[in-house]
């Protein structure tokens, strides 16, 4: 993706005066502004609205508005239209600005004026939260330079490549760096907005909203448990490709460095060099990743923890637990409970 024209200088968010906005919010009430535009993901807009409206209904603590670039209705990525409360040009300040993501990232390239409006609105906001690929809009507006951020797992590498001045944390559900918050895909808009409600009114208020919406107050694990790892790696190298295919076909087999070298009839050092050059990983790390994915699939299809550990090549229950914690931020049992079936037990 081409980087949209930068509408503000590096770390434009440093102009945000959180203390001033917090004091005003306590005195006058808290203004939440949710940006909407043609092509925005529906849930990126709807999820924050649900959280803040639910919180406002219980305490009246928030005034929530939807703004669009020209004040007219917009059509989301699903085709559903959303009405506007205001045009962005009519907004001078907000205590919280929420920026959704586009379903098609090319929207930001095609509409530099939208990025410019994000930068202008952010300059008058106490804090800014991006949902999903909304992080790309913040980065293009100069708000993420030198900051940590996250986005939907499928686009994390794209964000890091397009904006090398941003430290991308791909597994996080949401990341806060100063007054800027970014979040993972779609429903993570609920997570980040619950965190903002807790910041404003304490954990009990956030718990009440979470119970009303029937969601976790704090989602277990990171977003890597939701990602779809590839069973194959893109390379056509005549020596490496057969090795990768063999690992994917039978993760539990012997894929030690020595075994891989013997299979390819090359030195162990050459095997390591090919893995580093072609896929950016060590042989051991790649094998472990494929075994984790195999264990995930086994658990999703009904295998118990012991069977998944054995058949994936990870060996013991304890090794599977440690590896899941390191890769996915959760336990095998918890993963199976969430992804095995939608049937009510």
VMD Tcl script that draws the C-alpha trace (Angstrom):
set ca {
  {0.00 0.00 0.00}
  {1.25 3.47 -0.80}
  {1.50 5.76 2.18}
  {-1.20 8.40 2.10}
  {0.04 11.99 2.16}
  {1.01 13.00 5.64}
  {-1.33 15.67 6.90}
  {0.57 16.49 10.05}
  {4.15 16.49 11.18}
  {5.80 13.64 13.13}
  {4.21 12.91 16.47}
  {1.44 15.40 15.80}
  {-0.32 13.86 18.78}
  {2.07 15.68 21.09}
  {-0.19 18.68 20.60}
  {-2.92 16.84 22.50}
  {-3.23 18.21 26.02}
  {-4.74 15.27 27.92}
  {-4.79 17.04 31.29}
  {-6.72 20.01 29.89}
  {-9.24 17.79 28.16}
  {-9.64 15.59 31.24}
  {-10.36 18.61 33.42}
  {-12.88 19.95 30.93}
  {-14.53 16.53 30.57}
  {-14.96 16.28 34.33}
  {-16.53 19.75 34.37}
  {-18.65 19.77 31.21}
  {-19.17 16.07 30.40}
  {-17.20 13.88 28.03}
  {-17.62 14.33 24.27}
  {-16.99 11.19 22.22}
  {-16.68 11.67 18.49}
  {-16.85 8.62 16.22}
  {-15.69 9.25 12.67}
  {-17.56 7.48 9.86}
  {-16.86 7.49 6.14}
  {-17.79 5.58 3.00}
  {-16.15 2.15 3.10}
  {-15.56 2.05 6.85}
  {-16.10 -1.32 8.49}
  {-19.54 -1.34 10.11}
  {-18.43 -2.94 13.38}
  {-15.50 -0.54 13.68}
  {-18.11 2.21 13.98}
  {-20.88 0.30 15.75}
  {-18.81 -1.35 18.50}
  {-17.51 1.93 20.01}
  {-21.00 3.42 19.74}
  {-22.45 0.46 21.68}
  {-19.86 0.73 24.45}
  {-20.12 4.47 24.99}
  {-23.91 4.62 24.56}
  {-24.30 1.78 27.05}
  {-22.02 3.57 29.51}
  {-23.86 6.85 28.92}
  {-27.23 5.20 29.47}
  {-26.16 4.14 32.93}
  {-24.52 7.35 34.05}
  {-25.02 10.04 31.43}
  {-21.24 10.37 31.43}
  {-20.76 10.56 27.65}
  {-22.17 12.61 24.81}
  {-21.64 10.50 21.70}
  {-21.77 11.85 18.13}
  {-21.07 10.44 14.70}
  {-19.34 12.79 12.28}
  {-18.77 12.32 8.57}
  {-16.56 14.30 6.17}
  {-19.47 16.30 4.67}
  {-22.19 15.78 7.26}
  {-24.13 13.42 5.00}
  {-24.97 9.77 5.45}
  {-22.19 7.33 4.61}
  {-22.28 3.75 3.38}
  {-20.22 1.23 5.33}
  {-18.41 -1.75 3.87}
  {-21.50 -3.91 4.41}
  {-23.75 -1.53 2.49}
  {-25.53 -0.28 5.62}
  {-25.94 3.48 5.76}
  {-25.06 5.51 8.84}
  {-26.51 8.94 9.52}
  {-24.29 11.78 10.68}
  {-24.75 14.05 13.67}
  {-22.26 16.57 12.31}
  {-19.76 17.28 9.57}
  {-16.09 17.07 10.50}
  {-15.66 20.73 9.51}
  {-18.13 21.72 12.23}
  {-16.20 19.91 14.98}
  {-13.52 21.82 16.83}
  {-12.85 19.57 19.80}
  {-13.62 16.20 21.35}
  {-12.47 14.50 24.51}
  {-12.24 11.15 22.70}
  {-11.94 10.65 18.95}
  {-12.56 7.15 17.55}
  {-11.26 6.39 14.05}
  {-12.54 3.21 12.35}
  {-10.69 1.34 9.65}
  {-11.56 0.99 5.98}
  {-12.29 -2.46 4.62}
  {-10.12 -1.50 1.63}
  {-6.89 0.29 2.56}
  {-6.81 1.99 -0.83}
  {-9.47 4.36 0.51}
  {-6.74 6.23 2.39}
  {-4.66 6.65 -0.77}
  {-7.67 7.78 -2.77}
  {-8.91 10.26 -0.17}
  {-6.04 12.31 1.26}
  {-8.60 14.82 2.54}
  {-9.91 12.13 4.91}
  {-6.43 11.68 6.38}
  {-6.15 15.47 6.73}
  {-9.42 15.54 8.67}
  {-8.18 12.80 10.99}
  {-5.10 14.89 11.74}
  {-7.18 18.03 12.36}
  {-9.71 16.29 14.59}
  {-6.93 14.57 16.55}
  {-5.27 17.93 17.23}
  {-8.41 19.00 19.10}
  {-8.96 15.74 20.96}
  {-7.86 14.64 24.41}
  {-7.19 11.11 23.20}
  {-7.53 9.18 19.96}
  {-8.49 5.52 19.53}
  {-8.19 3.65 16.23}
  {-10.09 0.45 15.55}
  {-8.59 -2.24 13.31}
  {-7.07 -0.70 10.15}
  {-7.87 2.75 11.50}
  {-4.24 2.60 12.65}
  {-3.25 3.21 9.01}
  {-5.22 6.48 9.03}
  {-3.49 7.56 12.24}
  {-0.07 6.64 10.84}
  {-0.72 8.48 7.57}
  {-1.82 11.52 9.60}
  {1.51 11.55 11.44}
  {0.06 10.48 14.77}
  {2.01 7.25 15.27}
  {5.58 8.31 14.48}
  {7.88 7.00 17.20}
  {4.99 5.26 18.95}
  {3.93 1.67 19.59}
  {0.78 0.52 17.83}
  {-1.19 -2.51 16.70}
  {-3.76 -3.34 14.05}
  {-5.58 -6.38 12.65}
  {-3.17 -9.34 12.61}
  {-3.55 -9.71 8.83}
  {-2.27 -6.17 8.21}
  {0.38 -5.81 10.93}
  {3.29 -6.49 8.55}
  {1.84 -4.02 6.03}
  {1.66 -1.32 8.71}
  {5.26 -1.95 9.73}
  {6.47 -1.79 6.11}
  {4.46 1.28 5.16}
  {5.40 3.17 8.34}
  {8.82 2.05 9.60}
  {8.79 4.78 12.25}
  {5.96 2.91 14.02}
  {6.76 0.06 16.41}
  {4.07 -2.48 15.53}
  {3.01 -4.96 18.22}
  {1.11 -7.54 16.17}
  {-0.25 -9.77 18.94}
  {-1.81 -7.09 21.15}
  {-5.59 -6.67 21.38}
  {-4.93 -2.98 21.91}
  {-1.93 -0.75 22.59}
  {-1.79 2.57 24.36}
  {1.10 4.97 23.80}
  {0.39 8.31 25.46}
  {-2.97 9.68 24.30}
  {-3.05 7.36 21.26}
  {-4.71 3.93 21.34}
  {-4.75 1.41 18.52}
  {-6.56 -1.91 18.48}
  {-6.77 -5.21 16.67}
  {-9.44 -6.26 14.21}
  {-13.09 -5.25 14.25}
  {-14.50 -6.41 17.62}
  {-11.37 -5.16 19.37}
  {-13.12 -1.80 19.20}
  {-15.13 -3.10 22.17}
  {-11.96 -3.96 24.09}
  {-10.28 -0.60 23.61}
  {-13.44 1.38 24.42}
  {-14.06 -0.67 27.57}
  {-10.52 0.25 28.60}
  {-11.39 3.92 28.08}
  {-14.57 3.60 30.16}
  {-12.53 1.98 32.92}
  {-9.99 4.80 32.71}
  {-12.76 7.40 33.01}
  {-15.05 5.79 35.57}
  {-13.28 2.81 37.10}
  {-13.41 -0.96 36.66}
  {-16.92 -1.44 38.06}
  {-18.42 0.86 35.42}
  {-16.53 -1.00 32.70}
  {-17.67 -4.35 34.15}
  {-21.30 -3.22 34.02}
  {-20.97 -2.33 30.35}
  {-19.17 -5.61 29.59}
  {-21.92 -7.60 31.32}
  {-24.59 -5.70 29.41}
  {-22.87 -6.50 26.11}
  {-22.02 -10.08 27.20}
  {-18.32 -9.72 26.44}
  {-15.05 -10.18 28.28}
  {-13.91 -7.16 30.27}
  {-10.39 -8.25 29.39}
  {-10.12 -10.75 26.56}
  {-7.85 -13.71 27.37}
  {-4.75 -14.08 25.22}
  {-3.56 -12.04 22.26}
  {-4.91 -11.79 18.73}
  {-2.50 -14.39 17.39}
  {-4.97 -17.04 18.60}
  {-7.40 -15.71 15.96}
  {-4.93 -15.47 13.09}
  {-4.79 -18.02 10.32}
  {-1.19 -19.11 9.95}
  {-0.27 -20.39 6.51}
  {0.41 -24.08 6.05}
  {2.96 -23.23 3.39}
  {5.57 -20.50 3.01}
  {5.96 -18.62 -0.25}
  {9.22 -19.69 -1.85}
  {10.09 -21.77 -4.88}
  {13.68 -22.41 -3.95}
  {14.44 -25.89 -5.32}
  {16.20 -27.04 -2.15}
  {14.09 -25.34 0.52}
  {10.64 -25.90 -0.98}
  {10.69 -29.72 -0.54}
  {11.84 -29.29 3.08}
  {9.01 -26.89 3.87}
  {6.48 -29.18 2.23}
  {7.75 -32.14 4.27}
  {7.45 -30.18 7.53}
  {3.90 -29.06 6.68}
  {2.88 -32.59 5.66}
  {4.09 -34.25 8.86}
  {4.99 -31.78 11.62}
  {5.56 -34.59 14.13}
  {8.37 -36.19 12.14}
  {12.06 -35.64 12.85}
  {12.83 -32.19 11.52}
  {16.01 -31.51 13.42}
  {18.65 -29.44 11.67}
  {20.71 -32.56 11.09}
  {17.75 -34.42 9.60}
  {16.86 -31.54 7.29}
  {20.47 -31.30 6.10}
  {20.63 -35.01 5.38}
  {17.32 -34.91 3.52}
  {18.51 -32.04 1.30}
  {22.05 -33.46 1.00}
  {23.59 -30.15 2.05}
  {25.35 -28.91 5.18}
  {23.47 -27.85 8.30}
  {24.96 -24.38 7.92}
  {23.58 -24.15 4.39}
  {20.11 -25.19 5.62}
  {20.18 -22.46 8.26}
  {21.31 -19.92 5.69}
  {18.48 -20.84 3.29}
  {15.84 -20.54 6.03}
  {17.17 -17.13 7.03}
  {17.35 -15.85 3.46}
  {14.08 -17.28 2.13}
  {11.64 -17.13 5.06}
  {13.39 -15.03 7.70}
  {13.41 -17.73 10.35}
  {15.58 -20.43 11.81}
  {14.71 -24.06 10.97}
  {13.79 -24.77 14.60}
  {11.53 -21.72 14.86}
  {9.73 -22.62 11.64}
  {9.20 -26.22 12.75}
  {7.81 -25.05 16.08}
  {5.43 -22.65 14.34}
  {4.12 -25.42 12.11}
  {3.68 -27.72 15.09}
  {1.69 -25.06 16.94}
  {-0.56 -24.68 13.94}
  {-1.00 -28.44 13.70}
  {-1.92 -28.55 17.40}
  {-4.44 -25.75 16.87}
  {-6.13 -27.66 14.07}
  {-6.21 -30.85 16.12}
  {-7.78 -29.06 19.10}
  {-10.35 -27.39 16.86}
  {-11.35 -30.81 15.54}
  {-11.85 -32.42 18.92}
  {-8.44 -33.80 19.97}
  {-7.61 -33.56 23.66}
  {-4.47 -31.81 24.88}
  {-2.40 -35.01 25.15}
  {-3.35 -36.18 21.67}
  {-2.72 -32.73 20.15}
  {0.71 -32.57 21.78}
  {1.69 -36.02 20.51}
  {0.33 -35.77 16.98}
  {1.67 -32.26 16.38}
  {5.19 -33.24 17.41}
  {5.28 -31.00 20.47}
  {5.46 -34.10 22.68}
  {4.11 -33.55 26.16}
  {1.16 -31.66 27.60}
  {3.56 -29.32 29.40}
  {5.51 -28.53 26.23}
  {2.25 -27.80 24.43}
  {1.12 -25.50 27.23}
  {4.41 -23.59 27.30}
  {4.50 -23.27 23.51}
  {0.88 -22.06 23.33}
  {1.58 -19.49 26.02}
  {4.59 -18.21 24.09}
  {2.94 -18.15 20.65}
  {-0.72 -17.50 21.38}
  {-0.87 -16.07 24.88}
  {-3.40 -18.67 26.02}
  {-3.64 -22.31 27.12}
  {-4.55 -25.27 24.89}
  {-7.68 -25.94 26.95}
  {-8.84 -22.33 26.72}
  {-8.13 -22.28 23.00}
  {-10.13 -25.47 22.45}
  {-13.05 -24.13 24.51}
  {-13.27 -21.00 22.36}
  {-12.68 -22.47 18.91}
  {-13.82 -26.10 18.96}
  {-17.56 -25.59 18.40}
  {-20.42 -23.12 18.59}
  {-22.78 -25.72 20.05}
  {-24.12 -25.10 23.53}
  {-22.94 -27.81 25.91}
}
mol new
graphics top color blue
foreach p $ca { graphics top sphere $p radius 0.5 }
foreach p [lrange $ca 0 end-1] q [lrange $ca 1 end] { graphics top cylinder $p $q radius 0.2 }
display resetview
